[in-house]
Amino acid sequence: MKNVVLDFLKDEEGQTSTEYILLVAVVAMIIFKFKSIAGSRLEQLTGNVFNKADQLVAE
């Protein structure tokens, strides 16, 4: 019986999908955490680009 339990614990089949699911969950948590910061910085960046383009066209 002890060998059956040890063989079960050593079996690595099927763990890869679980690891990928955990990795995706961590990445999703990071994205949701910094979504507002990234959104505001992206708005500032695009605003600066369009303002500079308007200034170049006006000259």
C-alpha positions in Angstrom: 0.0 0.0 0.0 2.9 2.4 0.8 4.3 1.9 -2.7 1.0 2.7 -4.3 0.8 6.0 -2.4 4.4 6.9 -3.2 3.9 6.1 -6.9 0.8 8.3 -6.9 2.7 11.2 -5.4 5.6 10.8 -7.8 3.3 10.7 -10.8 3.6 14.1 -12.6 1.1 13.5 -15.4 -1.7 16.1 -15.4 0.2 18.6 -13.3 1.1 20.7 -16.3 -2.5 21.8 -17.0 -2.9 22.8 -13.4 0.3 24.8 -13.5 -0.8 26.6 -16.6 -4.2 27.4 -15.0 -2.4 28.8 -11.9 0.0 30.8 -14.1 -3.0 32.3 -16.1 -4.7 33.2 -12.8 -1.7 35.0 -11.5 -1.2 37.0 -14.7 -4.9 37.9 -14.7 -4.6 39.1 -11.2 -1.6 41.3 -12.1 -3.4 42.7 -15.1 -6.5 43.6 -13.0 -4.4 45.1 -10.3 -2.6 47.5 -12.6 -5.4 48.1 -15.1 -6.3 51.6 -13.9 -2.7 52.8 -13.7 -1.9 51.5 -17.2 -5.1 53.0 -18.6 -4.4 56.5 -17.2 -0.8 56.4 -18.5 -2.0 55.3 -21.9 -4.5 58.1 -22.0 -1.8 60.6 -21.1 0.6 59.2 -23.8 -2.0 59.3 -26.6 -3.1 62.8 -25.5 0.5 64.0 -25.7 1.0 62.4 -29.1 -2.2 64.0 -30.5 -1.4 67.4 -29.0 2.1 67.3 -30.5 0.6 66.3 -33.9 -1.9 69.2 -33.7 1.0 71.6 -32.9 3.0 70.4 -35.9 0.0 70.7 -38.2 -0.7 74.2 -37.0 2.8 75.5 -37.7 
